[in-house]
Amino acid sequence: MNYRLLYFASLSDAAGRAEERVASEAGDVRALYAELAARHGFTFTPERLRVAVNGAFTDWNHRLADNDEVVFLPPVSGG
Amino acid sequence: MFAISEAPIDTLRLQHGLEADGAGAVVCFEGRVRNYNAGRAVNGLSYQAYIELAEAEGRRIVEEARGRFEIERVSCVHRVGDLALGDVAVWAGVSAGHRAAAFDACRYVIDEVKARVPIWKREHYADGESGWLHPDGTPVSG
C-alpha cells in the first residue's frame, strides 16, 4: 500500500524531508513506524510519540488503508 | 476561538474580542520569547505546527474551557515561523463574570495548549547552534 508521511521537528531533520510517499507492506501504524525508524534512524521509541492518521489522533494499532496520511508526532513544545 | 498565526499576534484586537456585558473580569496571558533557556543564551525561536491537527486540538481545548468554567468569552492564538526576543509566541484570553473563573480558565487553556497541541519550538542559541525542544527542556540535535 502507499502512504503519505508528514514529518515535523526532529523527525523532519532526521528524515531530511518534511513529507514523503512510501510504498509499504506495513498494515498498521506500529509496523510502519518500525520500518521508517530503521530507514531514517529515528531514535524515539513509540512510547514517546503520538500518532495521527488523516488529521486525527489515533492509537498504535490503527489499521492503515491505501493512501492514508500518517504523522508521527514528537513530544510537543509549544508556548 | 483558536488559531495558528503566521503573522504577529495583535493582542489588542484579541482583547477587544473578549468584550461582553456580563464580563466583570478579563484575564490575558502572553507567552513571549525570552533570551535564555536552561542556562544558554537564546537569540530567537522558530515554531512549527501540524496546522490541521493543531487547530482541531486547540478548538477542543477552548470548548473544554467553556464547559468547565463559568466564562463569557475565550480565545487563544499561537504563532508559527521565526520569532525574535520579546515577540508574543502565544496569547490566551478569557472574560468571565468574576475573576476566579477568568484566571482558572486562562490557566487551563495555556497549560493544555502547551501539553497537547502539536507545535514544536526550535531555539536559536547565541553560539550559533540550534535545537528542537521537548517538554523536559532537553534539546534534540538537528
Backbone of each chain as ProteinMPNN parsed JSONL, in Angstrom:
{"seq_chain_A": "MNYRLLYFASLSDAAGRAEERVASEAGDVRALYAELAARHGFTFTPERLRVAVNGAFTDWNHRLADNDEVVFLPPVSGG", "coords_chain_A": {"N_chain_A": [[0.849, -1.197, 0.0], [0.282, 2.337, -0.397], [1.457, 5.134, 1.381], [1.154, 8.447, 2.749], [3.487, 10.397, 4.317], [4.001, 12.805, 6.857], [6.467, 14.861, 8.303], [7.696, 16.322, 11.311], [9.59, 18.75, 13.207], [12.217, 17.3, 15.094], [12.009, 14.818, 13.872], [11.618, 15.462, 11.222], [14.082, 16.615, 10.653], [15.73, 14.347, 10.989], [14.767, 12.648, 8.998], [15.308, 14.162, 6.85], [13.51, 15.494, 5.298], [10.241, 16.984, 4.797], [8.001, 15.673, 4.062], [6.872, 12.595, 2.56], [6.12, 10.04, 0.137], [5.429, 6.659, 0.656], [5.798, 3.253, -0.295], [4.613, 0.389, 1.197], [4.525, -2.692, 3.051], [3.54, -2.669, 5.538], [0.834, -2.94, 7.775], [-0.285, -1.647, 9.905], [0.031, 1.235, 12.105], [2.105, 0.913, 13.947], [3.837, -1.006, 12.836], [4.518, 0.36, 10.528], [5.898, 2.551, 11.602], [8.136, 1.262, 12.729], [9.413, 0.375, 10.441], [10.046, 2.818, 9.151], [11.571, 4.056, 11.097], [13.833, 2.483, 11.117], [14.756, 2.99, 8.545], [15.232, 5.772, 8.49], [16.626, 6.292, 10.784], [15.334, 7.109, 13.142], [15.22, 7.904, 16.577], [13.368, 7.975, 18.591], [11.343, 6.051, 20.795], [8.216, 4.318, 20.322], [6.624, 4.9, 22.548], [7.195, 7.511, 23.241], [6.079, 9.032, 21.312], [3.197, 10.479, 19.633], [0.528, 9.485, 17.443], [-1.028, 10.293, 14.364], [-3.633, 9.814, 12.036], [-4.801, 10.691, 8.932], [-5.317, 13.309, 9.846], [-6.301, 13.107, 12.456], [-5.842, 12.252, 15.899], [-4.784, 8.969, 16.808], [-4.463, 5.438, 17.717], [-1.673, 3.139, 18.266], [-2.269, 0.711, 17.135], [-3.833, 1.137, 15.01], [-5.318, 0.25, 11.985], [-4.123, 0.525, 8.725], [-5.098, 2.153, 5.654], [-4.976, 2.199, 2.064], [-3.295, 5.008, 0.759], [-3.533, 6.536, 3.071], [-2.833, 9.34, 5.217], [-0.195, 9.697, 7.332], [1.127, 10.635, 10.465], [3.773, 10.897, 12.678], [4.16, 12.119, 15.844], [6.449, 14.037, 17.515], [7.295, 14.705, 21.025], [5.52, 17.542, 22.142], [6.227, 21.102, 22.084], [5.088, 23.668, 22.362], [4.159, 27.105, 23.169]], "CA_chain_A": [[0.0, 0.0, 0.0], [1.001, 3.612, -0.423], [1.102, 6.055, 2.457], [1.789, 9.765, 2.725], [4.037, 10.714, 5.638], [4.446, 14.165, 7.153], [7.436, 14.857, 9.405], [7.862, 17.602, 11.992], [10.625, 18.958, 14.214], [13.425, 16.498, 14.966], [11.794, 13.726, 12.912], [11.841, 16.041, 9.897], [15.536, 16.729, 10.5], [16.318, 13.011, 10.84], [14.363, 12.096, 7.7], [15.831, 15.025, 5.797], [12.397, 15.945, 4.447], [9.017, 17.291, 5.545], [6.966, 14.697, 3.692], [7.244, 11.634, 1.521], [5.196, 8.935, -0.149], [6.139, 5.386, 0.77], [5.1, 2.002, -0.569], [4.975, -0.451, 2.329], [3.663, -3.829, 3.38], [3.062, -2.485, 6.913], [-0.624, -2.814, 7.784], [-0.731, -0.765, 10.989], [0.972, 2.338, 12.304], [3.286, 0.46, 14.686], [4.737, -1.65, 11.87], [5.025, 1.394, 9.629], [6.918, 3.333, 12.31], [9.35, 0.454, 12.856], [10.057, 0.375, 9.133], [10.589, 4.15, 8.868], [12.608, 4.346, 12.085], [15.04, 1.801, 10.642], [15.228, 3.643, 7.318], [15.685, 7.152, 8.701], [17.401, 6.428, 12.014], [14.598, 7.761, 14.233], [15.624, 7.331, 17.865], [12.232, 7.93, 19.524], [10.54, 4.842, 20.915], [6.801, 4.682, 20.125], [6.034, 5.43, 23.783], [7.416, 8.967, 23.341], [5.424, 9.702, 20.185], [1.787, 10.247, 19.36], [0.356, 9.222, 16.022], [-2.271, 10.781, 13.763], [-3.935, 9.317, 10.697], [-5.773, 11.539, 8.243], [-5.625, 14.538, 10.582], [-6.889, 12.888, 13.787], [-5.061, 11.374, 16.768], [-5.274, 7.601, 16.876], [-3.561, 4.609, 18.517], [-0.604, 2.451, 17.52], [-2.779, -0.484, 16.467], [-4.7, 1.596, 13.919], [-5.098, -0.407, 10.694], [-3.972, 1.545, 7.685], [-5.696, 1.936, 4.334], [-4.19, 2.775, 0.977], [-3.303, 6.479, 0.634], [-3.668, 7.236, 4.356], [-1.803, 10.304, 5.629], [0.241, 9.258, 8.657], [2.073, 11.564, 11.079], [4.299, 10.552, 13.996], [4.313, 13.431, 16.475], [7.383, 14.112, 18.649], [6.762, 15.448, 22.175], [5.27, 18.919, 21.693], [6.901, 22.132, 22.881], [4.533, 24.994, 22.1], [4.086, 28.039, 24.29]], "C_chain_A": [[0.878, 1.239, 0.0], [0.501, 4.512, 0.697], [1.797, 7.384, 2.23], [2.221, 10.081, 4.149], [4.338, 12.196, 5.726], [5.378, 14.095, 8.356], [7.577, 16.253, 9.985], [9.045, 17.556, 12.957], [11.783, 17.979, 14.021], [13.234, 15.304, 14.031], [12.004, 14.218, 11.48], [13.339, 16.181, 9.624], [16.165, 15.365, 10.227], [15.997, 12.422, 9.468], [14.92, 12.921, 6.548], [14.749, 15.52, 4.844], [11.179, 16.207, 5.329], [7.893, 16.335, 5.205], [7.527, 13.73, 2.667], [6.094, 10.669, 1.286], [5.999, 7.647, -0.033], [5.211, 4.247, 0.364], [5.56, 1.022, 0.494], [3.995, -1.601, 2.482], [3.087, -3.682, 4.782], [1.557, -2.222, 6.911], [-1.145, -1.95, 8.914], [0.373, 0.25, 11.292], [2.225, 1.891, 13.055], [4.317, -0.164, 13.735], [5.332, -0.611, 10.919], [6.114, 2.224, 10.314], [8.227, 2.559, 12.422], [10.142, 0.478, 11.54], [10.749, 1.728, 8.864], [11.702, 4.521, 9.845], [13.927, 3.704, 11.647], [15.627, 2.532, 9.439], [15.87, 5.0, 7.594], [16.517, 7.341, 9.971], [16.681, 7.2, 13.11], [14.958, 7.091, 15.554], [14.476, 7.289, 18.878], [11.645, 6.523, 19.581], [9.074, 5.253, 20.739], [6.17, 5.306, 21.366], [6.186, 6.946, 23.886], [6.688, 9.741, 22.248], [3.915, 9.535, 20.275], [1.667, 10.037, 17.856], [-1.001, 9.752, 15.568], [-2.408, 10.187, 12.369], [-5.052, 10.175, 10.115], [-6.257, 12.694, 9.123], [-6.263, 14.349, 11.934], [-5.973, 11.968, 14.597], [-5.655, 9.975, 16.743], [-4.276, 6.778, 17.689], [-2.639, 3.79, 17.616], [-1.068, 1.177, 16.822], [-3.702, -0.149, 15.298], [-4.333, 0.881, 12.616], [-5.093, 0.643, 9.589], [-4.667, 1.134, 6.387], [-4.834, 2.64, 3.291], [-4.39, 4.292, 0.928], [-3.57, 7.234, 1.933], [-2.522, 8.226, 4.544], [-1.445, 10.008, 7.092], [1.292, 10.235, 9.191], [2.476, 11.038, 12.449], [4.719, 11.855, 14.66], [5.291, 13.366, 17.639], [6.738, 14.867, 19.806], [6.671, 16.933, 21.84], [5.947, 19.92, 22.621], [6.423, 23.533, 22.501], [4.576, 25.856, 23.349], [5.39, 28.78, 24.507]], "O_chain_A": [[2.058, 1.19, 0.35], [-0.701, 4.639, 0.932], [2.862, 7.459, 1.618], [1.411, 10.038, 5.076], [4.869, 12.784, 4.783], [5.118, 13.363, 9.312], [7.579, 17.244, 9.255], [9.443, 16.5, 13.447], [12.285, 17.837, 12.906], [14.208, 14.824, 13.45], [12.506, 13.482, 10.63], [13.809, 15.907, 8.52], [17.02, 15.23, 9.352], [16.843, 11.777, 8.848], [14.998, 12.449, 5.414], [15.041, 15.916, 3.716], [11.095, 15.72, 6.456], [6.937, 16.197, 5.968], [8.523, 14.01, 1.999], [5.213, 10.508, 2.131], [7.109, 7.549, -0.555], [4.011, 4.269, 0.638], [6.761, 0.834, 0.683], [2.825, -1.514, 2.109], [2.237, -4.477, 5.184], [1.064, -1.392, 6.148], [-2.31, -1.553, 8.904], [1.495, 0.136, 10.799], [3.304, 2.437, 12.822], [5.512, 0.118, 13.825], [6.505, -0.693, 10.553], [7.124, 2.563, 9.697], [9.303, 3.125, 12.234], [11.368, 0.586, 11.535], [11.892, 1.768, 8.407], [12.656, 5.209, 9.481], [14.996, 4.298, 11.787], [16.845, 2.677, 9.324], [16.904, 5.342, 7.02], [17.052, 8.424, 10.208], [17.321, 7.87, 13.921], [14.998, 5.864, 15.646], [14.596, 6.636, 19.916], [11.468, 5.876, 18.549], [8.725, 6.408, 20.98], [5.279, 6.148, 21.251], [5.383, 7.599, 24.552], [6.682, 10.972, 22.259], [3.41, 8.599, 20.895], [2.576, 10.364, 17.094], [-1.991, 9.669, 16.295], [-1.434, 10.073, 11.624], [-6.104, 10.356, 10.727], [-7.445, 13.017, 9.145], [-6.732, 15.321, 12.527], [-5.397, 11.024, 14.057], [-6.872, 9.807, 16.668], [-3.352, 7.333, 18.283], [-2.795, 3.749, 16.396], [-0.336, 0.621, 16.003], [-4.28, -1.04, 14.675], [-3.177, 0.905, 12.194], [-5.951, 1.525, 9.537], [-4.803, -0.048, 6.071], [-4.069, 3.552, 3.603], [-5.511, 4.788, 1.042], [-3.81, 8.441, 1.907], [-1.398, 7.993, 4.098], [-2.303, 10.066, 7.973], [2.222, 10.617, 8.48], [1.618, 10.763, 13.288], [5.528, 12.607, 14.117], [5.01, 12.716, 18.646], [5.757, 15.584, 19.612], [7.622, 17.517, 21.32], [6.207, 19.628, 23.788], [7.22, 24.458, 22.34], [4.968, 25.412, 24.428], [5.487, 29.605, 25.416]]}, "seq_chain_B": "MFAISEAPIDTLRLQHGLEADGAGAVVCFEGRVRNYNAGRAVNGLSYQAYIELAEAEGRRIVEEARGRFEIERVSCVHRVGDLALGDVAVWAGVSAGHRAAAFDACRYVIDEVKARVPIWKREHYADGESGWLHPDGTPVSG", "coords_chain_B": {"N_chain_B": [[-12.492, 30.544, 20.226], [-9.73, 29.425, 18.393], [-6.546, 29.737, 16.941], [-3.856, 29.246, 14.615], [-1.18, 31.297, 13.792], [0.625, 32.913, 11.236], [1.338, 35.479, 11.15], [2.345, 38.364, 13.15], [0.954, 38.498, 16.461], [-1.941, 40.244, 17.174], [-2.545, 41.629, 19.944], [-4.212, 43.519, 21.157], [-6.463, 43.646, 19.513], [-7.421, 41.056, 19.854], [-8.03, 41.156, 22.558], [-10.152, 42.958, 22.571], [-12.027, 41.307, 21.457], [-12.936, 39.846, 23.563], [-14.825, 41.205, 24.867], [-17.85, 41.611, 26.666], [-21.134, 42.154, 27.953], [-21.607, 40.951, 30.38], [-19.127, 40.556, 31.412], [-17.153, 40.859, 34.018], [-14.581, 40.475, 34.57], [-11.416, 40.216, 33.03], [-8.881, 38.2, 31.844], [-5.707, 37.953, 30.495], [-3.099, 36.135, 28.951], [0.245, 36.347, 27.923], [2.644, 34.611, 26.195], [6.011, 35.037, 25.806], [9.009, 35.41, 23.809], [11.996, 34.677, 25.37], [15.379, 35.518, 26.465], [16.956, 33.385, 27.241], [17.428, 29.894, 28.011], [17.51, 27.052, 30.032], [20.062, 27.715, 30.947], [21.395, 28.608, 28.692], [22.198, 31.17, 26.338], [19.733, 32.674, 24.341], [18.842, 33.608, 21.071], [16.58, 33.721, 19.487], [13.479, 32.167, 18.354], [12.02, 29.445, 16.509], [8.881, 28.359, 15.47], [7.043, 25.461, 14.649], [4.168, 23.934, 13.282], [1.769, 21.284, 13.112], [-0.568, 22.079, 11.306], [-3.309, 21.539, 10.663], [-4.128, 19.587, 12.56], [-3.346, 20.878, 14.881], [-5.038, 23.105, 14.997], [-7.501, 21.843, 15.263], [-7.19, 20.486, 17.727], [-6.666, 22.639, 19.406], [-9.096, 24.041, 19.245], [-10.694, 22.18, 20.52], [-9.713, 22.321, 23.134], [-10.409, 24.947, 23.864], [-13.18, 24.702, 23.805], [-13.489, 22.849, 25.858], [-12.75, 24.465, 28.014], [-14.871, 26.24, 28.056], [-16.87, 24.483, 28.929], [-16.003, 23.773, 31.474], [-15.69, 26.011, 33.083], [-17.237, 29.011, 34.391], [-17.602, 31.139, 32.134], [-17.414, 33.967, 29.853], [-16.212, 34.707, 27.272], [-13.639, 33.141, 25.315], [-10.43, 32.819, 23.949], [-7.598, 31.856, 21.911], [-4.393, 32.173, 20.471], [-1.67, 30.951, 18.597], [1.621, 31.525, 17.53], [3.441, 30.698, 14.503], [6.537, 30.122, 12.74], [9.425, 32.312, 12.421], [10.585, 33.9, 15.319], [11.49, 36.808, 17.201], [13.372, 37.992, 20.069], [11.227, 38.89, 22.715], [8.942, 38.855, 21.157], [5.463, 37.952, 20.918], [4.598, 34.721, 21.475], [2.484, 33.072, 22.104], [-0.915, 33.645, 22.861], [-3.465, 33.864, 25.221], [-6.765, 34.427, 26.206], [-9.438, 35.258, 28.443], [-12.743, 36.108, 29.287], [-14.999, 36.721, 31.986], [-17.674, 36.528, 34.433], [-16.65, 36.8, 36.976], [-13.436, 37.073, 38.68], [-12.139, 34.679, 39.501], [-12.969, 32.517, 37.886], [-12.09, 33.494, 35.443], [-9.268, 33.641, 35.739], [-8.751, 30.89, 36.294], [-9.697, 29.572, 33.981], [-8.117, 30.706, 31.983], [-5.583, 29.836, 32.742], [-6.014, 27.098, 32.458], [-6.398, 26.856, 29.67], [-3.892, 27.732, 28.568], [-2.119, 25.918, 29.747], [-3.062, 23.429, 28.774], [-2.799, 23.801, 26.024], [-0.009, 23.984, 25.773], [0.646, 21.389, 26.508], [-0.666, 19.665, 24.74], [-1.149, 20.511, 22.055], [-0.043, 20.073, 18.727], [2.69, 21.566, 18.277], [5.957, 22.741, 17.751], [9.017, 23.871, 19.136], [11.926, 25.528, 18.168], [15.004, 26.399, 19.359], [17.245, 29.093, 18.896], [20.516, 29.509, 19.493], [22.858, 31.737, 21.078], [25.428, 30.992, 20.488], [25.343, 30.039, 17.954], [24.396, 27.475, 17.52], [21.444, 25.359, 17.174], [18.338, 23.885, 18.233], [15.663, 21.479, 18.54], [13.106, 21.605, 20.983], [11.909, 19.758, 23.835], [9.294, 18.662, 26.121], [10.635, 18.205, 28.543], [12.637, 19.959, 28.422], [15.075, 19.386, 27.332], [17.234, 19.774, 24.617], [16.977, 18.464, 21.276], [19.112, 17.079, 18.944], [19.771, 18.582, 15.751]], "CA_chain_B": [[-11.702, 30.669, 19.008], [-8.321, 29.068, 18.464], [-5.932, 29.87, 15.622], [-2.416, 29.282, 14.393], [-0.957, 32.519, 13.017], [1.96, 33.184, 10.692], [1.579, 36.919, 11.315], [2.418, 38.786, 14.553], [-0.331, 38.438, 17.157], [-2.49, 41.556, 17.52], [-3.139, 41.325, 21.259], [-5.302, 44.457, 21.467], [-7.656, 43.212, 18.776], [-7.927, 39.852, 20.518], [-8.607, 41.564, 23.838], [-11.479, 43.52, 22.27], [-12.922, 40.195, 21.163], [-13.405, 39.238, 24.816], [-15.805, 42.095, 25.5], [-19.224, 41.124, 26.838], [-21.772, 42.955, 29.006], [-21.53, 40.246, 31.656], [-17.726, 40.265, 31.735], [-16.595, 41.705, 35.065], [-13.155, 40.166, 34.703], [-10.724, 39.783, 31.817], [-7.508, 37.756, 32.106], [-4.974, 37.615, 29.275], [-1.737, 35.656, 29.141], [1.131, 36.418, 26.76], [3.919, 33.903, 26.266], [6.956, 35.786, 24.963], [10.338, 34.83, 23.587], [12.99, 35.236, 26.302], [16.747, 35.437, 25.93], [17.734, 32.279, 27.801], [16.732, 28.682, 28.446], [18.391, 26.008, 30.56], [21.424, 28.2, 31.104], [22.021, 29.022, 27.432], [21.682, 32.416, 25.766], [18.872, 32.406, 23.189], [18.657, 34.774, 20.191], [15.259, 33.709, 18.864], [12.821, 30.87, 18.277], [11.161, 29.129, 15.369], [7.813, 27.413, 15.805], [6.469, 24.701, 13.552], [2.93, 23.281, 13.731], [0.962, 20.45, 12.214], [-1.62, 23.093, 11.445], [-4.661, 20.962, 10.64], [-4.422, 18.95, 13.846], [-3.169, 21.877, 15.944], [-6.25, 23.924, 15.108], [-8.582, 20.998, 15.781], [-6.952, 20.225, 19.156], [-6.828, 23.918, 20.085], [-10.542, 24.315, 19.364], [-11.207, 21.26, 21.539], [-9.313, 22.858, 24.441], [-11.234, 26.133, 24.112], [-14.531, 24.213, 24.136], [-13.404, 22.261, 27.203], [-12.738, 25.571, 28.979], [-16.26, 26.704, 28.158], [-17.649, 23.517, 29.696], [-15.519, 23.596, 32.843], [-15.658, 27.258, 33.864], [-18.321, 29.972, 34.134], [-16.919, 32.231, 31.425], [-18.14, 34.609, 28.756], [-15.503, 34.52, 26.001], [-12.305, 32.564, 25.447], [-9.738, 32.607, 22.678], [-6.171, 31.58, 22.015], [-3.685, 32.188, 19.185], [-0.265, 30.57, 18.706], [2.43, 31.866, 16.358], [4.437, 29.818, 13.894], [7.548, 30.866, 11.988], [10.605, 32.798, 13.143], [10.264, 34.952, 16.276], [12.623, 37.483, 17.833], [13.218, 38.217, 21.513], [10.127, 39.776, 23.071], [7.729, 38.605, 20.367], [4.438, 37.129, 21.562], [4.521, 33.403, 20.84], [1.138, 32.531, 22.331], [-1.807, 34.552, 23.601], [-4.722, 33.252, 25.654], [-7.568, 35.402, 26.93], [-10.746, 34.803, 28.913], [-13.568, 37.022, 30.065], [-15.942, 35.994, 32.842], [-18.359, 37.391, 35.377], [-15.807, 37.004, 38.161], [-12.027, 36.855, 38.373], [-11.64, 33.32, 39.751], [-13.204, 31.705, 36.688], [-11.248, 34.01, 34.359], [-7.899, 33.148, 35.98], [-8.686, 29.428, 36.184], [-9.895, 29.154, 32.589], [-6.954, 31.129, 31.205], [-4.531, 28.901, 33.113], [-6.352, 25.811, 31.851], [-6.169, 26.912, 28.226], [-2.469, 27.791, 28.208], [-1.472, 24.659, 30.156], [-3.453, 22.348, 27.869], [-2.198, 24.076, 24.712], [1.407, 23.609, 25.839], [0.798, 19.944, 26.681], [-1.374, 18.809, 23.778], [-1.274, 20.972, 20.663], [1.186, 19.715, 18.005], [3.54, 22.702, 17.913], [7.323, 22.472, 18.225], [9.855, 25.063, 19.299], [13.359, 25.358, 17.931], [15.729, 27.534, 19.923], [18.475, 29.501, 18.216], [21.388, 29.933, 20.584], [23.812, 32.815, 20.773], [26.686, 30.426, 19.973], [25.153, 29.601, 16.582], [23.71, 26.194, 17.444], [20.004, 25.405, 17.39], [17.817, 22.552, 18.518], [14.243, 21.336, 18.885], [12.892, 21.398, 22.414], [10.902, 18.816, 24.283], [8.711, 19.167, 27.369], [11.582, 18.146, 29.657], [13.586, 21.06, 28.255], [16.345, 18.982, 26.736], [17.213, 19.922, 23.163], [17.252, 17.307, 20.439], [20.005, 17.552, 17.891], [19.167, 18.787, 14.434]], "C_chain_B": [[-10.267, 30.228, 19.294], [-7.745, 29.189, 17.069], [-4.423, 29.746, 15.703], [-2.164, 30.461, 13.465], [0.488, 32.62, 12.525], [2.335, 34.645, 10.874], [1.688, 37.242, 12.806], [1.028, 38.849, 15.188], [-0.749, 39.838, 17.587], [-3.254, 41.407, 18.84], [-4.297, 42.269, 21.598], [-6.596, 44.056, 20.762], [-8.272, 41.985, 19.439], [-8.612, 40.199, 21.833], [-10.0, 42.167, 23.638], [-12.492, 42.412, 22.012], [-13.477, 39.516, 22.4], [-14.521, 40.055, 25.472], [-17.188, 41.459, 25.534], [-19.833, 41.889, 28.008], [-21.665, 42.294, 30.373], [-20.107, 40.004, 32.132], [-17.197, 41.269, 32.753], [-15.106, 41.492, 35.237], [-12.608, 39.727, 33.353], [-9.3, 39.416, 32.21], [-6.873, 37.366, 30.783], [-3.568, 37.155, 29.646], [-0.975, 35.815, 27.831], [2.377, 35.603, 27.044], [4.871, 34.559, 25.298], [8.305, 35.088, 24.864], [11.33, 35.498, 24.541], [14.399, 34.86, 25.851], [17.592, 34.33, 26.555], [16.834, 31.068, 27.988], [17.769, 27.672, 28.892], [19.843, 26.449, 30.567], [22.118, 28.637, 29.827], [21.373, 30.312, 26.935], [20.939, 32.106, 24.475], [18.67, 33.699, 22.398], [17.263, 34.869, 19.599], [14.727, 32.295, 18.803], [12.155, 30.701, 16.925], [10.125, 28.129, 15.846], [7.29, 26.769, 14.539], [5.219, 24.022, 14.089], [2.433, 22.322, 12.659], [-0.402, 21.138, 12.226], [-3.018, 22.49, 11.525], [-5.035, 20.381, 12.008], [-4.271, 19.938, 14.998], [-4.434, 22.712, 16.112], [-7.413, 23.1, 15.65], [-8.417, 20.772, 17.279], [-7.112, 21.512, 19.966], [-8.299, 24.276, 20.272], [-11.172, 23.418, 20.424], [-10.913, 21.813, 22.935], [-10.183, 24.061, 24.817], [-12.668, 25.704, 24.492], [-14.55, 23.562, 25.516], [-13.449, 23.358, 28.26], [-14.138, 26.126, 29.169], [-17.099, 25.792, 29.035], [-17.264, 23.465, 31.163], [-15.664, 24.837, 33.703], [-16.813, 28.171, 33.449], [-17.721, 31.195, 33.458], [-17.785, 32.776, 30.301], [-17.472, 34.287, 27.418], [-14.137, 33.905, 26.292], [-11.692, 32.459, 24.063], [-8.24, 32.454, 22.909], [-5.573, 31.562, 20.611], [-2.225, 31.82, 19.439], [0.446, 30.913, 17.407], [3.158, 30.648, 15.8], [5.408, 30.695, 13.11], [8.666, 31.34, 12.899], [10.228, 33.983, 14.028], [11.531, 35.51, 16.906], [12.354, 37.629, 19.326], [12.093, 39.208, 21.756], [8.859, 39.564, 22.269], [6.752, 37.73, 21.149], [4.304, 35.822, 20.783], [3.13, 32.803, 20.973], [0.351, 33.521, 23.175], [-3.06, 33.772, 23.957], [-5.481, 34.281, 26.466], [-8.944, 34.853, 27.256], [-11.462, 35.973, 29.569], [-14.622, 36.221, 30.805], [-16.633, 36.992, 33.762], [-17.459, 37.765, 36.538], [-14.377, 36.532, 37.906], [-11.568, 35.416, 38.546], [-11.792, 32.459, 38.499], [-12.308, 32.178, 35.547], [-9.802, 33.538, 34.509], [-7.809, 31.641, 35.726], [-8.781, 28.974, 34.733], [-8.688, 29.533, 31.739], [-5.783, 30.191, 31.471], [-4.755, 27.539, 32.466], [-5.988, 25.813, 30.368], [-4.671, 26.895, 27.913], [-1.76, 26.491, 28.605], [-1.798, 23.525, 29.19], [-2.848, 22.552, 26.474], [-0.737, 23.638, 24.712], [1.59, 22.093, 25.875], [0.309, 19.138, 25.481], [-1.312, 19.235, 22.321], [0.036, 20.708, 19.913], [1.905, 20.928, 17.403], [4.91, 22.415, 18.514], [8.156, 23.733, 18.14], [11.308, 24.715, 19.012], [14.055, 26.603, 18.462], [16.99, 27.796, 19.123], [19.369, 30.132, 19.269], [22.397, 30.965, 20.119], [25.109, 32.258, 20.183], [26.533, 29.849, 18.562], [24.469, 28.259, 16.436], [22.203, 26.404, 17.523], [19.522, 23.995, 17.652], [16.337, 22.589, 18.853], [14.11, 21.028, 20.36], [11.788, 20.381, 22.676], [10.428, 19.228, 25.664], [9.667, 19.111, 28.551], [12.689, 19.183, 29.5], [14.893, 20.665, 27.603], [16.274, 19.11, 25.217], [17.523, 18.61, 22.462], [18.073, 17.799, 19.262], [19.275, 17.717, 16.585], [19.372, 20.121, 13.987]], "O_chain_B": [[-9.672, 30.609, 20.303], [-8.389, 28.783, 16.101], [-3.799, 30.088, 16.708], [-2.855, 30.614, 12.457], [1.438, 32.439, 13.287], [3.505, 35.01, 10.766], [1.187, 36.488, 13.64], [0.051, 39.208, 14.531], [-0.004, 40.534, 18.278], [-4.447, 41.102, 18.851], [-5.255, 41.862, 22.255], [-7.68, 44.12, 21.341], [-9.492, 41.885, 19.569], [-9.638, 39.617, 22.184], [-10.911, 41.923, 24.429], [-13.677, 42.562, 22.313], [-14.391, 38.697, 22.301], [-15.086, 39.655, 26.49], [-17.636, 40.851, 24.561], [-19.126, 42.236, 28.954], [-21.634, 42.972, 31.4], [-19.894, 39.327, 33.137], [-16.836, 42.391, 32.399], [-14.443, 42.236, 35.96], [-13.248, 38.966, 32.627], [-8.594, 40.211, 32.831], [-7.42, 36.553, 30.037], [-2.932, 37.715, 30.538], [-1.477, 35.465, 26.763], [3.088, 35.862, 28.015], [4.59, 34.638, 24.102], [8.681, 34.289, 25.721], [11.49, 36.718, 24.53], [14.588, 34.01, 24.981], [18.815, 34.334, 26.415], [15.617, 31.205, 28.109], [18.778, 27.46, 28.22], [20.743, 25.675, 30.241], [23.294, 28.998, 29.854], [20.169, 30.52, 27.086], [21.437, 31.374, 23.619], [18.369, 34.747, 22.968], [16.807, 35.956, 19.246], [15.422, 31.34, 19.152], [11.775, 31.676, 16.276], [10.45, 27.168, 16.543], [7.115, 27.417, 13.507], [5.206, 23.577, 15.237], [2.651, 22.526, 11.464], [-1.269, 20.823, 13.041], [-3.82, 22.892, 12.368], [-6.112, 20.65, 12.54], [-4.995, 19.844, 15.989], [-4.853, 22.994, 17.234], [-8.225, 23.613, 16.42], [-9.391, 20.854, 18.026], [-7.633, 21.484, 21.081], [-8.698, 24.756, 21.333], [-12.077, 23.842, 21.143], [-11.773, 21.774, 23.814], [-10.636, 24.174, 25.956], [-13.278, 26.282, 25.392], [-15.52, 23.71, 26.26], [-14.11, 23.204, 29.287], [-14.548, 26.442, 30.285], [-17.943, 26.262, 29.798], [-18.098, 23.149, 32.011], [-15.753, 24.733, 34.926], [-17.298, 28.113, 32.319], [-17.372, 32.171, 34.123], [-18.746, 32.144, 29.86], [-18.081, 33.675, 26.541], [-13.555, 34.112, 27.357], [-12.361, 32.055, 23.111], [-7.696, 32.857, 23.937], [-6.162, 31.012, 19.681], [-1.612, 32.315, 20.385], [-0.056, 30.631, 16.318], [3.453, 29.696, 16.523], [5.13, 31.866, 12.849], [8.835, 30.835, 14.009], [9.628, 34.95, 13.559], [12.51, 34.795, 17.117], [11.232, 37.412, 19.786], [12.008, 40.24, 21.091], [7.798, 40.048, 22.662], [7.159, 36.879, 21.939], [3.948, 35.813, 19.605], [2.652, 32.111, 20.073], [0.889, 34.151, 24.086], [-3.648, 33.102, 23.108], [-4.9, 34.941, 27.328], [-9.541, 34.102, 26.484], [-10.856, 36.738, 30.319], [-15.084, 35.183, 30.33], [-16.229, 38.151, 33.858], [-17.491, 38.894, 37.028], [-14.133, 35.701, 37.032], [-10.69, 34.965, 37.81], [-10.862, 31.759, 38.1], [-11.817, 31.362, 34.766], [-9.182, 33.092, 33.544], [-6.906, 31.174, 35.032], [-8.035, 28.094, 34.304], [-8.278, 28.765, 30.869], [-5.074, 29.796, 30.546], [-3.815, 26.904, 31.988], [-5.348, 24.884, 29.875], [-4.232, 26.113, 27.07], [-0.893, 26.015, 27.873], [-0.916, 22.747, 28.826], [-2.436, 21.59, 25.824], [-0.276, 22.996, 23.768], [2.567, 21.57, 25.339], [0.812, 18.044, 25.227], [-1.413, 18.389, 21.432], [1.107, 21.074, 20.397], [1.759, 21.26, 16.227], [5.019, 21.914, 19.633], [8.026, 24.541, 17.22], [11.848, 23.742, 19.538], [13.734, 27.723, 18.064], [17.705, 26.876, 18.726], [19.028, 31.156, 19.862], [22.74, 31.051, 18.939], [25.814, 32.964, 19.462], [27.464, 29.244, 18.031], [24.003, 27.921, 15.347], [21.735, 27.481, 17.89], [20.208, 23.024, 17.334], [15.821, 23.579, 19.373], [14.907, 20.277, 20.922], [10.881, 20.176, 21.869], [11.071, 20.047, 26.32], [9.523, 19.901, 29.484], [13.579, 19.277, 30.346], [15.738, 21.522, 27.346], [15.34, 18.599, 24.599], [18.239, 17.758, 22.989], [17.755, 18.824, 18.659], [18.265, 17.055, 16.344], [18.933, 20.481, 12.895]]}, "name": "protein", "num_of_chains": 2, "seq": "MNYRLLYFASLSDAAGRAEERVASEAGDVRALYAELAARHGFTFTPERLRVAVNGAFTDWNHRLADNDEVVFLPPVSGGMFAISEAPIDTLRLQHGLEADGAGAVVCFEGRVRNYNAGRAVNGLSYQAYIELAEAEGRRIVEEARGRFEIERVSCVHRVGDLALGDVAVWAGVSAGHRAAAFDACRYVIDEVKARVPIWKREHYADGESGWLHPDGTPVSG"}
